[in-house]
């Protein structure tokens, strides 16, 4: 293991030396999304800007090698072309195991990484107030805004609550992973907000007419199933 790590280090050093010889710069771009990198040409310097997620030696090598070959075959200023051709030949001499499909494997890996990141961000970034406004418009509820709206952990069969006195809506954290069911529960709580004042004290909240209104929501059945599974 140790030996192969050293070998990799030597290869990496050689590789960097070659890059230096041809006024090639490599810079890491932290904000690059979904793309592995790009190549730019200016003042006779060729710059590879790389996605920060390809910091690994093998990854850098794969990208630079593939892009060098690719750039030679595109319309380029002759000076750059000559430089890239020489660079390509030197890289080949390094004799590092490589085939073109490595490039696409790397591309897929980066893409997956960003997809997962986006999913995670979406999950944690559900803006309840935004959802509230969307539902309000979609179902023409004509409600004013609540004083507060936020997530909290509930248990059992409770997935949301509307507090009349505080004019506040709280939604169960369990629904963060199920945006459609969350939308339905929020709609349900908003119906409470809308019709609560019309219901006499101690009367059942979930009346027959209330349930009819609930069923208007396109994800009514789906959400009921999700909640049943979460209990
Ligand atoms: Zn209810």
Boltz pocket constraint, residues with backbone or C-beta under 6 A from the ligand:
constraints:
  - pocket:
      binder: B
      contacts: [[A, 188], [A, 192], [A, 205], [A, 206]]
      max_distance: 6.0
